[in-house]
Amino acid sequence: MGAKPNAALHNKLTTPGGLFECRPNGKPLAEGRCYTAADAQVDFMTSGSVPAGSKLLVLAPNDDWAQMICECDQPLFESWEILTDMDVDTAKEWSQHAKAWLEWETATLKGQTPTGMRPPKVAVVFFTDGLLASDWSFDLIHAVTILLNFGAEFIYTSEDETNPSIDWRFPNTNFPTPGPGMFVEMFKQSIPAHYINRCICSGKGGKMGRKFMMDRAIQMLKQQGHSGERDQIMIIGDRFNSDIRAGVLSGIKSCLLESGAHTLELKDEFPTDIPSYTAPSIAHIAPAHRVPRRKKHVPSHLFVLGKVASRTERSVGTQVQIDPEFGI
């Protein structure tokens, strides 16, 4: 759900009888408990990181992102020059603005006073989970390559390489579909080494993910009554390089689900992304009908980050079980 607003995720989790229906303590998931990478990216873009008058090439499968930004800061949105497709000639023109912005930014950081008016910032922005609005032309790929080579900022929601999909004709089989990270990596290969720091991901595990996603999630947990103590929060997910990394970077516990994209066998590929726990699947984390109930009642706190839930937990060996008061 990285490219969708929290309302879309909430609808997915509250559709009666739906495959993903979520009922904490037997009740429908309350409003205000979902937050997605798209929400985090909107918060990043409207925080002053993308100033008024910027030029943006936005690649997305729909216009949900535009509505989200307008709801947050419509005057800022209306000040931007936004394109959703681009030819090579336009890219060459915008590349000169990107170059001028970098020169202006460098002078400012050095304490110098730049001459002339501030040039517009240029950015390539992804609001996609992997789906495309239409087939990308070679000209569009060429245009993006030009912009990134001249220092345009690259803003995207997620680095997940693929997304899972199922076909009922083939039980217990995952047929991966392209994820945003697949396209991100393709374009990163064209970026000069001295501009690679201009790649900004506000989703889980990303460069700005701790501030704009994880810290925001913890703050919203506190609004539910949670203490906010990080050793009492756990992120659950199936990827070392997003879910587990997010836990490590934000100082909370993490649990790797081995039923998804990654298994513990891949741990050597991600030496700094070490999970606190592992579990074969989500069913092994909250088996409320199997775990004995404790007499003392503990209020539950649930917060959903895209496809990830953070909950208070207690460890059981190298795996983890959630107290039934916190189970779905």
Secondary structure, DSSP 8 states (H G I E B T S, - for coil): -TTS-HHHHHHHHHSTT-TT---GGGS---TT-EE-HHHHHHHHIIIIIS-TT-EEEEE-SSSHHHHHHHHHHHHHHHHSEEESS--HHHHHHHHHHHHHHHHHHHHHHTT----SS----EEEEE--SS--SS---HHHHHHHHHHHHTT-EEEES----EE----TTSTT----EE-HHHHHHHHHTTS-GGGGGGEEE-STTSTTHIIIIIHHHHHHHHHTT----GGG-EEEES-IIIIIHHHHHHT-EEEEETTSS--GGGGGGSTT---SEEESSGGGT--TTTS---SS------EEETTEEE---EEETTEEE--GGG--
